[in-house]
Amino acid sequence: MMFINSKDGDFEANFQELLGRGKMDIATVSNIVMNIINEIRTDKNKALKEHISKFDKWTPASDEDLQISTESMAKAYENLDKKLKDALHLAYDRIKSYHQKQKPKSWFDDEANGTILGQKVTPVDSAGLYIPGGKAAYPSSLLMNVIPAQVAGVEEIVVCTPTPDNEPNELLLAACHLCGVTKVFKVGGASAIAAMAYGTENIPKVDVITGPGNIFVATAKKMVFGDVNIDMIAGPSEIGILADESANPNHMAIDLLSQAEHDEMASSILITPSQKLADEVKVEIENWLQKLPRQEIARKSIEERGAIIVTSDMDEAIDLMNQIAPEHLEVATMSPFELLPFIKHAGAIFLGHNTPEAIGDYVAGPNHTLPTGGTAKFYSPLGVENFMKKSSIISFSSKAINEIGEECALIANTEGLTAHEQSVRVRLK
């Protein structure tokens, strides 16, 4: 684990290394992914089945084998433990309530001269949602992707998730039933992205693709962007914590490890002006690691990509964290809301000692599909608007075009676009 002080002579070099934490060497897999995409575009389900046999270690006997039946999803839901079922419903209700507040509205503005300007907001016709299913299955990711699409009003929702050894995750199937999803396919990786982008015999072509994934999924999303829309290019999970001396070192340690246990590439970064807290958190991390079932993954992540930075003051800590622009940012200070105006870049911000990042992963309500690797400087969390598009509305009366048409024609003439100019002038008195 990187343990550094902002006053160290080599601090800048170490900090630059942290800033590069989310870089994925897409070039190394580009040819592989492009071949996968081309094979899907050409051979469709035939290629899909070959890819599944190669990567997921089972061979679909027919096209129908690619799809998960609604009966199996209903059965998985009915077999859920009641407490777990209630927990899923709680998460569903809170996520839906939050996203309903995001939904943009169409609007119109009437001017006295008869001009009507506005914006019409409509959902996309179809959305493809990628839900990871390799090292672990994430039913929470299904809720976070399906619900905003449903709130937006998307008519056709397609879900793709890998099923190694043809063993779908029962909790994921139960979540699909809870959400009312019917088109769920046992397809993963770049193959799934290509199938949703271009369509196969039974997987529909969609308008937008969302959801996290590994470097192959991220590369495929980047390559199909333009033929379909995408949410973002997501990298490994990460957490940043701003903390002062009021923070509990035991809590800070397990919060850092909550991201480290995702996978070896996850990064966990604590920045604090308190040397005492930094020292105590370092000890608590080791204590917690001894207890974690996913210790091997978490240890590699925290040792290779974790960092504790001690700064001169909280202002410096905030400045460094803004440069990092973390996916998740906890503010564990005495007065967290006082710091909020100075935080510019973070996917999701968790304020106060009783708001661990994990609460946002499942039941808080805001979306947990967030920008990573510093892209929070220009990307936003997944939301309802990812599944909607806007059309400008323009209507001019005769009076209105005569009031400003001459200026329009003049600009068109200056640009040398005579037909543009004349299409306005023929309407002027």
N, C-alpha and C positions, 0 to 999 in steps of 0.2 A: 504494500500500500504506500502511495506517495504521501509523505508527511513533511510539509514544507511551510516556511514562513515567508511572508511577502518581502521581508528585509533580506532574505538570502541572496547572495550574489548570482546564483544560477536560477533564481525564481522565474525570470521571464522565459527561459528556455523550457522549464518544467511546465509553466502555465500554458505555453503554446502547444505543448504535447496534449494537455487536457482539452484544449480547444479543437484538436483534431480527432477527438475520441470517436465521433460518429461517422468518420469517413469510411465508406465501403468501396473496395476495389472492384467496382462494377466491370471494369475492362477485362478482368480475369475470367468473368463468366459470360461476357457479352455474346461470344460466338456460340456457346452452348445454348443460351437462352434464345438467340435468334433462330437457331436450327429447330428448337422445340416449337417456337411460334410458327415457323414456316411449315413444319410437319402437321401441326394442328389445322392451319389454314387450308392445306392441301388435302389431307387424308381424314380430317375431323375425328370421328369416334374411333376409327381404326387406329389412328396415332395415339389417341387418348388411352386406349386399352393397352397399347404397347408400353406407353410411359408408366402407367399404373403398375404393370407387371414388373417393370425395371426398378421403379423407385419405391413403390409401396408393397412390393412382394406378394401380390395376388393378381390373378388374371380374371377380369370380368368375362363371363361366358356370353353375354349379350349386351346390347345397348341398354336394356332395361336394368341390368345389374349396376349400371352407373348411378342410378337414382335410388335414394332412400325412400321407402314407402311411408305414406302418412300413417298407416296402421302401426308401423314400428315406432314412429315418433309418439303417437298417442299412448302406446303401451309403455314406453319409457317414462312418459309423464305420469301415468297412473301408478307406476311402480316406485315413484319417488317417495322417500321418507317425508312425512307430513311437515316436519320442521324445515326441511330443505325446500319443499314445495312452497311453503309460506315465505321463506326467504327470497326465493326467485320472484314470487308475486310482489313482494315489497320492493325489490330492485326494479322490476318492470314498471310498477306504478310511479315510483319516484323519478326514474329516467324519463318516462313519458311526460309527466307533469312538467319537468324542467324543459324538455325540448318543445313542448307546446308553446311555451313562452317565447321561443326563438322564431317561430314561424313568421316570415315577412308577409306584408300585405300589399296588394295592388293599391295604387293611388292615382288620383286625377286632380288636376289643378286648372280651373277655369279663369281665363283672363277676360277683362271687360270687352275686348274687341272681338271675341268669339274664338280665340285660340284655346285649344284644349291640349294640355301636355300631361303625361302621366307615365306610369310604369305598370305593366301587367306581369304578375308573378305566377308561374305555372310549374308543376312538378315535371321531372323527366318521365318518360313512359316506362322505363325499366332500369333497374339497378342490379348490379352483381356484387355480392358481398363475399369477401374472402375471409374465412375463419381458420386460423392456424390449427394444426392437429398433429404435429410431429412429436416433440419432446413432452408436450402437455396439450390438453384440450381446454379451450377457454369459452365456456358458455356465456360468461360475462361479455366477451367481445361480440357474441351474436346479438345480445340485447342492445349493446351500444351501437351496432350498425343497423340492425333491423328497425329499431324504434324511430330514429330520426327519418328514415326513409318512409315509414308508415305515416308519421305525422305530416311529412311533406305531401303525401297523397300519391306516392308512386304505386302504379297499378300492378306491375309485374316485378317481383323480387326473387332473385336467383341466388342461392347460397352454394358455394363450393368449399369443401373441407377435405383434407386428406384423411384416409382411413388405413393406416399401415396394417397389413395382414387382414384387411377387410373386417376390422373391428371398430365400428363407430363408437364414439363416446356416448354413453347412455344419457348423461346429464346434458350434453349438447343437443341430443335428440329431443329431450324433454323441453329444453328451452325453445327449440324450433316449434314444437307443438303449442307451447304457451304463447308464442308470438303469432301463431297462425300461418307460419311459412309452409308451403307445400312443395316448392321446387328446390330440393336439396340434393346435391350431387357429390359422390365420393371421389372427388378429383382434387388434387393439390398441386402446389408449386407453380412454376411458369406455365405448365399445361393448363391449369385452371384459369389463369389470367387470359391466356390466348383463347381458350374456349368461350369465355364470357365476352371477350372483345370482338370475336369474329363469328361465333356461333358454330354449333355442330348439328348433327341430326336431331338431337333432343335437348341440347343445352342452348337456350335462346341467346342471341346477340343482345347486349345491353347498351345503355347510353352512358352509364357511369359505373366505375369500379372502385370500391372502397375496402379498407381492411388492411391489417398489418401482415407481415410475413418476413421470410428470410431474404438473403441477398438475391436469390433467384426470382422470388416474387417481386421484390423491389425493382430489379432490372427489367423484368417483363412489364411491369406497370409503366416504367419510364418509356419502354419501346412502343407500347400500344397507345400511349397518350397522343391525342390528336385524332385517332380513329374513335376513341372513346375519351370521356373525361375521367380523371382520377382524383382521389382526395389529396394524397401527398406521397412522397417517397420516404417511408418510415424506416429507421434503422433500429439498432439495439435500444432497449429500454434504459432509462436513466433517472436519477433523482439528484436534486441539489437541495441542500439545507442551509439556511441562514439561521444562526443561533447565537444567543448571548449567554451570559452566566446563569440566567434563570432556567435554562433548558436542562432537562433530565438526561444525563449521559447514557443511561440504560435505554431510554426511549430513542435517543438519537442513533444509537448503535443498531437497534433492530430495524429502525426505519431505513437506514442505509442498506442493510442486508435484505430488506423487502424487495429491493430492485436487483440486488446481486444474485438472488436465488432464481431470477428469471432465466438467465443464461450467462455463459462465461464472458460474453461480449458486453454485458450491461455495465454501466458506470454509476458510481455513487460518490458524491462529492459534498463534503461538509466545509463550510467557510464560517469562521468565527473569530472575533477579536479576543476570545478567552483562551489562553494557553492551558489553564486548568481544565476547562471543558474538553479541549482537544486531547489532552493526555488521558482523561478518564474515558472518553469515547473509544479510544484506541484499545484500552484494556477490555471494555465491555464488548467490543466487536469479537474479540477472541473468545470471551466467555459464551457469547451467543452462538458462535460458529460450532462449538462443541455439541450443541443441542439440536442443530438443524438437520432434518432428514436429507435435504439437498445441500449438505455441507460442501461436498466436492465442487459443485457448480459455483456456489456462493463464494467459497474461498478463492477459487481461481479468479473470479470477477473482481473481488475486493482487493486481491493482491496485485493484479495486473492493471486494473482500470479504476481503482478506488483512490480517493485523495482526501486528506484533511489539510486545510489551509488556514494558518493563523495570520490575521491581519492586524494593522495598527489600530483600526477602529471599525465601526459598523459601516460608515460611509464607504470605506475602501472595500469592505466585504460585498456591499451591494453593487459597487462598480464592477468587481470581478465577476459576480454572478450574472449581471446583465450581459457581460461579454460571453459567458458560457451559454446563456439562454437555454436553461434546462427544460426537458419535457415536463417533469414534475418539480415544483419548488415548494418546500416547506419553510415557513417563517416561524421559527420557534423562539420568539423573543417576548420580553415583558409587555410590549405594546406593538403587536404586529401590524395593526391597521395604520399606525403612524408611519410605517415604512412603505405601505402599499403604493403611495403616489410616486415613489422613487424606483419602483420595480417596473422595468420597461419590457423585458423579454422573458416569457415563461409560458409553457403550454397550459398548465393549470397551477394555481397558487393556493396553497393550503395554509390558512392563517391560525396561529395559536397552538398551545401545547397539547390540545385534545383533538387535533385534526391531522392524523397520520395520512400519508398518501394512500394507504390501502383502503380507507373509507371511500375515496373517490373512485377506486377501481370497481366497486361493486354497488353501493347503495346510496351514495350522496345524491346523485342525479345528473350532474354534468358528465359529458362524454369522456371516456378514458382513451379514446383514439386520438393521440396528441402528436405534435411535431417534435422530432428528435434531432440530436446532433447539431444543435444551434439553429435549426430552421424555424424555431419559435420567433426568430427575428422577423420572419415574413409569412409564416403559415399560422393558421388558427386551428383549434380543435375541430374534429369532425362534428358536423351539426346539420340541422335541417336544410340550410342553404346549399349544402353540397349536393342535395337531391332536387334542387329547384333551379330555374333559370328565369331571367328577366327579359322582357321585351319593352322597348320604349314605345310610348303612345304619342302620336302627333296628329293634330287636326287643326287646320287653319280655315278661317272664314275668308270671304272676299275682302272684307275690311282689314283683316289681320295681314294677309299677304301683301296688300297694297301699302301697309304701313312700313314693312321692313323688307319687302321684296327687292327694292332698288339696291339696297346695301348687299343683299345676297347675290344679286346679279353682278354687281361690281367685283366682289371677291372671286366669283367664278370666272369672270372675264380676265382678271389679273392672273389667275392660274392657267389661263389658256384653254379652259374647258367651255367651248362655245355652246355645245348642246345643253350643258348645265345652265348656262346663262339664259339661253332662249326659253328653256322649259319654265323658267320663272317669269321672264318678260311677257310671254304670250298670255299670262294670267293677270298682268297689271293693266289698270285703266289708263 
